[in-house]
Amino acid sequence: MPRLSEHLKILSKAVLLSARRVKQWTFYKRDEARIAKLKAAMLAKI
């Protein structure tokens, strides 16, 4: 069963998240503009 960190890594590679490392912690932030573009592109296909 995939762990959450594996899913976050995939989303980061897709540039839908940005990661910031602080010591042993990694903080993730959604790229809202990129997500909106992807959503619009997906909706245009349906």
Helices and strands as residue ranges (DSSP letters): H 4-13, E 17-22, E 25-30, H 32-45
